Each structure stands twice: as C-alpha cells, then as structure tokens.
Amino acid sequence: EMNRDFDKAVEAQVYRINYQTEHFPDTDFVPVFNLALLGEGVVPSMFGSEQMIVEDQPPFQVGRILSDISEVDKLPERINPEKDGWGARVKELCLKWLDETDCQVPIEVNDHQSPYGVATKLIGNEDLIYAMYDEPELVHKLLGICTNAIIDAAEAMQSYCGKENVILNS
C-alpha cells in the first residue's frame, strides 16, 4: 500500500516515529524517514531493471539486465537519478515527506547497497564472481559505474532535499 500511495507511506512513518518517541522516550532513537519501503532495487532501476511491487514486502527486482559481463557496455556511464527508473519516485516521496514534516525530520538515503550489491542486481552473482577471474577489467568497469550511480543518487537527493535534510549513513 505504501508503494502505491505515498500518502500512506508518510502516514505510516509519522506513526512509527510518534509511537517510538511516545512509548520509549529513554532511548537514543533518532527520528528519520526511512526509504527502505522502496526496496534495494532503486539504483538498479535507474539502469532499466524492472521492479515489482508485492504485498507485505519491499519491492522485488525482476531478473537481471545483463546476461554476462561482456554486456557491461550496454549500461550508461552515468544515470539521471531524478528521471531514470524509480529515481522520480524517490524524489516525489522525499518532497512529500519534507512538506508534511516542514523539514523537521531528515530522510535516510535510499537503500542502495554497496557497489557489489548494485552489480549483483544488474548481473547474476555467480556470473559476476566468474567474471572476476575471466574478465577483471570489465568487472572493474561495472563496479565503477555502480559506484558512480550510488554517489549520483545520493547527491541528487541532497540537491532537491537540501544537504541538511538527508542522512547519508544511518
């Protein structure tokens, strides 16, 4: 429901934060908006990976877009995090949150995983491991593309949310 209706996502996060602060006031809880509801495939979606919304779980990724490491040149060197894949959804949800909370509660960067984690969402894990032996230069290129995509996605969030409103490492 939260992936289909961002008003519900905001409402659920406000409820979560209020519940935590009201019932456990003595903890070191820091209220933040957590984008985990969008799943781990946000950055891979910016390369064209299909995301599937399912019930009661974060979205799942449908397949892989590279059948083997030799296809790495099919990927763009850089992504446009505000327009590509689910990047526009991230922006919409973040701006809705900031408006609803009057910029009083920061947002965690989307769940991007590591460069390796992003790579395994673009090509199968076993294929990537074999490629480390067979085509290390192409693996290096892929991991560079993935690293830049993670940086670009985080910097895009900072640009439209304001650096003071984005937590890069929660």
Disulfide bonds with the S-S distance in Angstrom:
none
